[in-house]
Amino acid sequence: MQFGVFCLISRAAVGYANREARQSRRTKPRHVKRKGYLRLSILLLLPLSALADTVDLGTHGAFTIAVPKDWKLTSTNQDTGVDLAIVAPGGANAQLLFKIAYLPQGATVAKADVDGKVVAECRGFLSRSVEKRAVLRKYSMTGDACGAYCLFTDASLVGKPPEKDNFKVFTFGIIWFNNAVDVSVVQVCDDEKGPEFATMLAMTNSATLTKK
């Protein structure tokens, strides 16, 4: 499965799993601040050099995530939200992508609907995957946040050598923080049991969204 370095996968796009993602628009950090404090739970999961990156979402609050040293976070403003890409260091073939969408006035997203939405949106991946079914896994979020994801292995890449920006393992998930934002998460790499996968999952679990 191929994705551009700063591409975020939209849940509304039909067949987005089997097409090359568009190259990113101009990207630049948007009010990203480093904070040198971490919760103990995050310290147990992430390298000790990890710091908390905070992205300003304007009136929608602030999104904070613990990003290890040398991983690169880039944010891109969209008309209806913010896209985030966190890329592994040292040429490792791994990326963690967030699409934070602001919901229109009057629209809400229900916490209870997260699991069902994840499974529904993952149906397009089944035919190309080794798994052939969507198995829910839960994120370990803090506070009131909750989320779930499914993992897929690209059947066409099994047994083949790694290829840059062509990923053997793909996860799609949704995180619920509040009723005013819709957060999709894509995690791509070559090995579910590798250090990059574990680091990206820990980063996702560390994420928080606070209102102003």
Backbone bond lengths (Angstrom), bond angles and torsions (degrees), N, CA, C in turn:
res aa  C-N    CA-C-N  psi(-1)  N-CA   C-N-CA  omega(-1)  CA-C   N-CA-C  phi
1 M - - - 1.454 - - 1.516 108.69 -
2 Q 1.288 116.26 129.42 1.450 119.89 -174.68 1.519 110.85 -110.07
3 F 1.328 115.22 137.81 1.452 121.49 178.14 1.519 108.06 -143.47
4 G 1.333 117.88 140.45 1.453 121.51 175.07 1.512 110.18 -66.87
5 V 1.322 117.50 155.66 1.453 121.88 -174.61 1.520 111.86 -58.24
6 F 1.326 118.33 -39.70 1.451 120.69 -177.93 1.522 111.37 -112.34
7 C 1.325 116.03 28.73 1.467 120.23 177.87 1.511 109.31 -92.98
8 L 1.312 116.94 138.97 1.457 121.83 172.74 1.514 108.60 -113.81
9 I 1.328 115.78 139.08 1.441 120.78 -175.64 1.525 109.47 -85.77
10 S 1.337 117.18 124.75 1.455 121.69 179.76 1.518 109.92 -88.92
11 R 1.334 116.52 130.34 1.463 120.23 179.64 1.515 112.20 -67.45
12 A 1.313 117.08 -19.87 1.453 119.74 -177.33 1.520 112.34 -82.98
13 A 1.325 117.56 -11.60 1.462 120.31 -175.67 1.517 110.08 -85.04
14 V 1.316 116.66 126.24 1.462 121.51 179.82 1.520 108.77 -81.11
15 G 1.336 116.50 129.69 1.452 121.13 177.94 1.505 114.72 75.74
16 Y 1.344 117.69 21.66 1.459 118.64 -176.94 1.518 112.06 -70.86
17 A 1.314 118.41 -15.94 1.457 120.12 -179.05 1.510 113.16 -72.03
18 N 1.337 118.43 -26.10 1.455 119.36 -172.94 1.517 113.18 -115.38
19 R 1.315 117.66 26.52 1.457 119.79 171.38 1.514 109.27 -129.39
20 E 1.289 118.33 151.06 1.458 120.41 177.00 1.513 108.61 -65.98
21 A 1.343 115.02 132.16 1.452 118.47 -179.77 1.513 110.33 -70.65
22 R 1.344 113.86 150.55 1.457 119.09 -179.75 1.520 109.79 -66.03
23 Q 1.325 117.06 149.88 1.450 120.95 176.56 1.522 109.01 -68.37
24 S 1.302 114.97 151.41 1.454 118.98 -174.13 1.513 111.99 -67.26
25 R 1.360 112.51 152.61 1.442 118.47 168.72 1.526 107.54 -76.01
26 R 1.297 117.57 -179.94 1.455 119.95 178.15 1.512 109.12 -58.02
27 T 1.317 115.65 128.07 1.457 120.31 -177.68 1.514 109.57 -118.31
28 K 1.304 114.74 147.34 1.453 120.93 175.47 1.512 108.59 -158.31
29 P 1.331 116.71 148.67 1.460 118.98 178.55 1.525 110.05 -60.29
30 R 1.336 116.65 138.17 1.460 121.38 -179.50 1.514 109.76 -117.67
31 H 1.307 115.84 102.59 1.463 121.95 177.00 1.519 111.00 48.02
32 V 1.332 116.53 47.11 1.456 120.86 178.97 1.514 108.91 -88.72
33 K 1.320 116.43 123.76 1.447 121.15 -178.41 1.512 110.01 -117.78
34 R 1.318 116.56 141.60 1.461 122.09 175.32 1.521 109.55 -94.20
35 K 1.307 116.00 131.67 1.457 120.12 175.63 1.518 107.81 -122.41
36 G 1.314 116.65 132.46 1.451 121.17 -171.86 1.507 114.59 -87.81
37 Y 1.327 119.75 18.78 1.448 120.82 179.90 1.522 109.95 -119.25
38 L 1.315 116.03 146.65 1.459 122.02 -178.84 1.519 109.78 -140.65
39 R 1.297 115.85 149.51 1.457 119.44 172.38 1.524 109.19 -70.12
40 L 1.315 117.36 150.88 1.457 121.74 -178.17 1.514 111.38 -57.69
41 S 1.333 117.62 -37.81 1.456 120.15 -178.81 1.517 111.84 -61.89
42 I 1.332 116.44 -36.08 1.461 120.04 179.51 1.520 109.72 -71.13
43 L 1.332 116.93 -39.16 1.453 120.21 179.69 1.519 111.57 -61.43
44 L 1.317 116.82 -31.27 1.456 120.26 179.67 1.516 111.92 -73.06
45 L 1.333 117.66 -23.22 1.455 121.27 -175.47 1.514 113.79 -101.47
46 L 1.319 118.04 -29.02 1.447 122.66 -174.26 1.521 110.74 -110.01
47 P 1.352 117.11 159.21 1.460 120.04 174.89 1.524 110.14 -55.66
48 L 1.328 116.36 150.05 1.458 119.99 -177.12 1.513 112.67 -63.60
49 S 1.337 117.66 -16.04 1.455 121.17 -179.48 1.525 112.53 -85.32
50 A 1.321 117.68 -0.17 1.458 120.19 -178.49 1.524 110.59 -67.66
51 L 1.329 115.47 141.89 1.456 122.25 175.85 1.520 108.55 -124.36
52 A 1.327 115.85 161.26 1.458 119.78 -179.97 1.526 109.74 -90.50
53 D 1.324 116.39 117.04 1.454 121.95 174.75 1.524 108.55 -91.32
54 T 1.319 116.19 134.30 1.459 121.39 178.55 1.517 109.63 -119.36
55 V 1.327 116.32 127.18 1.464 122.69 178.92 1.520 108.31 -110.43
56 D 1.312 116.52 124.00 1.460 122.54 -178.86 1.523 109.68 -74.56
57 L 1.326 116.78 122.33 1.463 122.35 178.57 1.527 111.94 -103.64
58 G 1.309 116.34 20.91 1.463 119.75 179.51 1.514 111.43 66.08
59 T 1.316 116.36 -133.16 1.465 120.65 -177.85 1.521 112.88 -68.51
60 H 1.336 116.61 -11.17 1.467 120.48 -179.29 1.523 112.35 -87.97
61 G 1.321 117.63 -3.04 1.450 120.31 175.37 1.510 113.53 111.60
62 A 1.326 115.16 -149.05 1.464 121.51 -177.91 1.523 109.16 -137.27
63 F 1.331 115.67 134.07 1.460 122.48 178.91 1.524 107.42 -103.11
64 T 1.320 116.58 124.16 1.463 121.46 -177.66 1.520 109.54 -121.69
65 I 1.342 115.61 136.35 1.456 121.15 -179.88 1.521 109.05 -145.94
66 A 1.320 117.27 140.16 1.461 122.50 -179.91 1.524 109.31 -83.26
67 V 1.317 116.49 110.69 1.465 122.26 -176.50 1.531 109.50 -108.77
68 P 1.335 118.83 122.50 1.462 120.32 179.27 1.524 112.48 -63.52
69 K 1.293 114.83 156.25 1.461 121.06 177.30 1.526 110.00 -57.24
70 D 1.311 115.60 139.40 1.467 125.91 177.37 1.526 113.60 81.29
71 W 1.327 119.47 -15.68 1.459 120.09 169.55 1.531 107.44 -74.39
72 K 1.313 117.02 138.69 1.460 120.96 -173.91 1.524 111.04 -105.82
73 L 1.328 115.94 121.97 1.466 121.80 176.43 1.519 109.62 -101.98
74 T 1.320 116.08 130.00 1.462 122.60 175.54 1.519 108.66 -128.99
75 S 1.326 117.22 135.14 1.458 121.11 177.96 1.516 109.76 -116.03
76 T 1.327 116.03 145.16 1.456 122.86 179.23 1.516 108.85 -130.81
77 N 1.315 115.96 122.67 1.460 120.30 177.62 1.518 110.89 -74.49
78 Q 1.321 115.91 134.77 1.448 122.35 172.79 1.531 108.23 -117.75
79 D 1.317 116.27 170.28 1.469 119.30 -179.46 1.523 112.33 -61.86
80 T 1.314 116.24 -32.12 1.465 119.79 -174.76 1.527 113.02 -121.33
81 G 1.316 117.38 23.48 1.452 118.95 179.18 1.508 113.05 162.62
82 V 1.329 115.32 -156.84 1.461 122.33 -178.00 1.522 108.54 -136.93
83 D 1.340 116.15 137.11 1.458 122.37 173.40 1.523 108.73 -105.02
84 L 1.314 116.18 136.51 1.463 121.56 178.10 1.521 109.70 -122.06
85 A 1.328 115.95 138.91 1.461 121.72 173.98 1.518 108.15 -128.91
86 I 1.318 116.53 129.06 1.460 122.12 177.69 1.525 106.82 -121.24
87 V 1.329 115.92 115.43 1.467 121.96 -170.40 1.526 110.06 -108.68
88 A 1.324 115.81 137.64 1.464 121.55 -178.65 1.527 111.58 -68.36
89 P 1.316 116.99 150.98 1.460 120.64 -179.98 1.519 112.54 -83.90
90 G 1.324 114.98 171.32 1.463 121.10 171.49 1.504 115.67 65.04
91 G 1.314 117.60 22.85 1.458 119.49 178.72 1.513 114.61 78.13
92 A 1.335 117.52 7.26 1.469 120.07 177.91 1.527 109.53 -63.98
93 N 1.312 116.12 140.96 1.465 122.07 -175.09 1.529 109.53 -88.50
94 A 1.328 115.47 75.35 1.462 119.92 -175.69 1.518 110.08 -154.64
95 Q 1.336 116.43 139.78 1.459 122.56 179.42 1.522 109.83 -146.25
96 L 1.313 114.92 145.41 1.465 122.00 174.98 1.523 107.13 -119.80
97 L 1.318 116.71 124.92 1.460 122.05 -171.58 1.530 110.81 -125.45
98 F 1.319 115.95 135.32 1.457 122.15 176.84 1.521 109.31 -123.57
99 K 1.307 116.26 137.33 1.464 122.07 168.51 1.526 107.21 -116.71
100 I 1.323 115.87 110.45 1.460 122.11 178.83 1.522 107.65 -101.12
101 A 1.310 116.71 109.08 1.464 121.77 -175.97 1.521 110.16 -107.89
102 Y 1.331 115.99 130.44 1.451 121.18 175.97 1.527 108.84 -83.63
103 L 1.303 116.67 127.15 1.454 120.26 -178.13 1.526 110.78 -78.90
104 P 1.327 117.39 144.75 1.475 120.05 177.55 1.522 110.69 -61.03
105 Q 1.308 115.31 155.81 1.466 120.15 179.09 1.523 110.39 -57.83
106 G 1.310 115.46 130.52 1.457 120.81 -178.72 1.512 113.97 94.42
107 A 1.331 117.55 -18.88 1.463 121.41 178.79 1.521 109.42 -89.88
108 T 1.306 117.23 146.85 1.450 122.25 178.62 1.524 109.85 -139.38
109 V 1.304 115.68 160.83 1.460 121.47 173.31 1.525 107.58 -120.40
110 A 1.309 116.69 128.76 1.459 121.60 -174.92 1.521 111.18 -87.26
111 K 1.304 116.12 133.94 1.461 121.70 178.78 1.525 111.30 -58.89
112 A 1.322 116.25 -37.83 1.462 121.03 -176.87 1.524 113.08 -70.30
113 D 1.332 117.27 -14.94 1.462 120.62 -175.98 1.521 113.79 -91.64
114 V 1.328 117.87 -4.00 1.462 121.12 -172.47 1.527 112.08 -58.28
115 D 1.314 117.75 -51.12 1.470 120.63 -176.30 1.522 111.58 -58.82
116 G 1.310 116.21 -47.30 1.459 119.92 -178.69 1.515 112.64 -63.42
117 K 1.336 117.08 -37.63 1.459 120.41 179.34 1.518 111.30 -66.94
118 V 1.322 116.86 -39.59 1.466 120.25 178.80 1.526 110.42 -60.87
119 V 1.311 116.41 -49.57 1.466 120.22 -179.33 1.528 110.95 -61.19
120 A 1.330 116.77 -43.09 1.462 120.48 -179.28 1.524 111.57 -63.16
121 E 1.326 117.23 -42.87 1.451 120.54 -177.45 1.525 112.65 -72.93
122 C 1.329 117.12 -19.88 1.465 120.94 -178.74 1.525 113.56 -86.75
123 R 1.306 117.69 -4.13 1.466 119.50 -177.52 1.522 112.70 -60.17
124 G 1.325 116.04 -31.53 1.460 119.23 -179.37 1.515 114.46 -68.74
125 F 1.332 117.50 -13.20 1.462 120.86 -179.59 1.529 113.17 -92.29
126 L 1.315 117.62 -16.13 1.459 120.75 -167.87 1.523 113.48 -60.78
127 S 1.307 117.46 -44.61 1.468 120.34 -173.62 1.519 113.20 -65.63
128 R 1.321 117.46 -27.18 1.460 120.95 -178.27 1.519 112.92 -95.61
129 S 1.307 116.49 -3.63 1.458 119.62 -173.43 1.522 112.54 -96.77
130 V 1.325 115.11 160.73 1.458 121.11 171.94 1.520 109.98 -70.60
131 E 1.328 116.25 -36.22 1.466 121.14 -172.96 1.534 113.31 -70.10
132 K 1.320 117.58 -37.94 1.473 123.64 179.26 1.533 113.85 64.44
133 R 1.310 117.32 9.09 1.453 120.52 175.81 1.521 108.84 -156.22
134 A 1.319 115.18 155.48 1.457 121.02 -178.84 1.524 109.43 -94.90
135 V 1.310 116.62 114.35 1.462 122.20 179.39 1.525 108.40 -110.23
136 L 1.316 116.86 117.46 1.458 121.47 -176.82 1.522 112.10 -70.53
137 R 1.316 114.80 135.91 1.451 122.46 170.09 1.530 106.80 -124.86
138 K 1.317 116.19 148.39 1.458 120.24 -176.28 1.527 111.15 -101.40
139 Y 1.338 115.64 138.08 1.445 120.11 167.39 1.530 108.67 -75.14
140 S 1.326 115.74 153.98 1.467 120.79 177.56 1.524 108.81 -104.25
141 M 1.336 115.53 73.38 1.450 121.35 -176.93 1.528 110.55 -80.79
142 T 1.329 115.47 165.46 1.457 120.15 178.93 1.525 110.28 -105.23
143 G 1.327 116.06 161.35 1.457 120.75 178.39 1.515 112.21 63.95
144 D 1.328 115.69 -140.75 1.462 121.02 -178.79 1.523 113.22 -82.37
145 A 1.324 117.84 -9.94 1.466 120.90 -177.19 1.520 110.84 -67.13
146 C 1.312 115.21 150.21 1.459 120.36 175.54 1.525 108.45 -150.73
147 G 1.313 116.38 160.93 1.451 118.99 -179.87 1.516 111.70 -169.60
148 A 1.323 114.88 164.95 1.456 121.05 179.66 1.521 109.16 -147.62
149 Y 1.336 115.43 158.51 1.464 119.92 179.69 1.518 110.03 -150.05
150 C 1.310 115.83 164.68 1.456 122.68 172.81 1.525 108.67 -125.21
151 L 1.312 116.38 147.52 1.460 122.66 -179.60 1.522 110.83 -113.06
152 F 1.326 114.52 140.39 1.461 120.64 178.88 1.523 110.38 -135.26
153 T 1.330 115.10 145.52 1.458 122.55 174.50 1.520 108.26 -110.59
154 D 1.322 117.07 128.29 1.461 121.85 -179.18 1.530 109.20 -70.22
155 A 1.327 117.28 110.89 1.459 121.78 -176.34 1.524 112.60 -61.07
156 S 1.317 117.00 -30.15 1.466 120.32 -177.47 1.522 113.27 -73.96
157 L 1.337 117.22 -12.67 1.465 120.31 -177.52 1.519 113.36 -108.09
158 V 1.316 117.96 -1.19 1.456 121.03 -179.28 1.532 109.78 -62.91
159 G 1.328 116.39 129.88 1.460 121.53 178.66 1.508 114.91 82.76
160 K 1.328 117.37 -3.82 1.462 120.63 -179.63 1.527 109.93 -94.80
161 P 1.334 117.46 153.34 1.464 119.50 178.13 1.515 110.88 -67.15
162 P 1.322 117.27 154.45 1.467 120.61 179.42 1.526 111.38 -59.82
163 E 1.321 115.53 146.06 1.459 122.60 178.37 1.522 108.16 -134.50
164 K 1.323 116.60 127.99 1.447 121.33 -175.90 1.522 111.12 -55.56
165 D 1.336 116.42 132.53 1.463 124.71 178.06 1.524 113.29 63.58
166 N 1.323 117.17 17.42 1.456 122.02 171.45 1.523 105.88 -126.10
167 F 1.324 117.21 107.11 1.455 121.65 -163.21 1.523 112.52 -103.35
168 K 1.316 115.09 135.58 1.461 120.20 -179.32 1.524 112.53 -80.93
169 V 1.305 116.90 -28.98 1.475 122.21 -176.24 1.520 109.02 -120.14
170 F 1.323 115.33 137.01 1.457 121.85 -175.67 1.517 108.81 -140.23
171 T 1.324 117.05 133.22 1.455 119.56 171.16 1.520 109.38 -123.17
172 F 1.311 115.27 146.30 1.458 120.72 172.62 1.520 107.86 -126.91
173 G 1.330 116.46 132.69 1.452 119.94 -179.67 1.510 112.70 -145.09
174 I 1.307 115.15 169.78 1.462 123.25 176.47 1.522 107.48 -132.40
175 I 1.338 115.64 136.88 1.456 121.06 175.49 1.526 108.79 -117.10
176 W 1.322 115.90 134.07 1.462 121.56 174.46 1.518 108.34 -101.63
177 F 1.342 116.12 120.09 1.463 121.86 173.93 1.522 111.28 -108.46
178 N 1.337 115.76 -42.35 1.456 121.61 176.48 1.526 108.02 -161.44
179 N 1.317 116.59 179.76 1.462 120.20 -174.80 1.520 114.27 -81.72
180 A 1.333 117.72 -0.22 1.459 120.31 -174.47 1.517 114.81 -104.91
181 V 1.345 117.23 -9.29 1.462 120.45 179.48 1.521 109.90 -131.31
182 D 1.321 114.91 153.16 1.461 122.26 178.16 1.518 106.82 -121.99
183 V 1.326 117.87 117.23 1.468 121.78 -173.46 1.525 110.42 -116.28
184 S 1.325 115.99 117.27 1.458 122.10 175.61 1.523 109.19 -105.39
185 V 1.330 116.38 146.11 1.460 121.78 -177.58 1.528 109.74 -129.69
186 V 1.323 115.82 131.30 1.463 122.08 174.52 1.521 108.29 -123.25
187 Q 1.311 115.74 130.53 1.461 121.89 178.92 1.519 107.53 -125.22
188 V 1.345 118.04 123.46 1.454 121.37 -177.55 1.523 110.10 -129.99
189 C 1.327 115.50 140.78 1.465 122.01 178.65 1.530 107.75 -167.32
190 D 1.325 116.20 -168.79 1.463 120.00 -178.63 1.527 113.94 -109.48
191 D 1.334 117.45 -12.51 1.460 119.48 -174.31 1.523 110.03 -147.48
192 E 1.324 115.73 114.97 1.457 120.09 179.14 1.524 112.12 -60.39
193 K 1.323 116.75 -27.90 1.460 120.52 -176.47 1.527 112.26 -97.94
194 G 1.324 116.51 7.31 1.450 120.26 -179.98 1.518 112.72 -83.83
195 P 1.332 117.30 167.12 1.468 120.87 -177.83 1.522 113.56 -65.36
196 E 1.317 117.63 -31.29 1.467 119.94 -179.64 1.518 111.16 -64.99
197 F 1.326 117.08 -42.28 1.467 120.18 179.41 1.523 110.15 -60.77
198 A 1.328 116.35 -47.74 1.465 120.28 -179.29 1.523 111.23 -61.56
199 T 1.331 117.04 -40.10 1.458 120.51 -179.42 1.522 110.93 -66.75
200 M 1.319 117.77 -42.43 1.462 120.56 -179.90 1.519 111.44 -66.57
201 L 1.318 117.41 -37.55 1.458 120.14 177.80 1.532 110.27 -66.03
202 A 1.335 116.80 -41.10 1.454 119.98 177.33 1.517 111.48 -64.27
203 M 1.337 117.70 -38.50 1.458 120.12 176.47 1.521 110.86 -61.16
204 T 1.325 116.25 -45.47 1.461 120.16 -179.64 1.521 110.50 -60.73
205 N 1.333 116.56 -43.68 1.465 120.05 179.81 1.532 112.21 -64.45
206 S 1.325 116.97 -24.07 1.471 120.40 -178.80 1.524 112.82 -81.27
207 A 1.314 117.86 -12.88 1.463 121.65 -171.32 1.534 112.06 -66.65
208 T 1.330 114.85 140.58 1.456 121.43 174.77 1.517 108.91 -137.02
209 L 1.321 116.03 156.21 1.448 121.57 174.66 1.521 107.98 -133.07
210 T 1.313 115.93 116.65 1.456 120.93 -178.36 1.504 110.76 -111.30
211 K 1.316 116.81 139.23 1.459 122.11 178.52 1.516 110.91 -81.10
212 K 1.310 116.27 153.33 1.463 120.64 177.36 1.517 109.93 -83.88
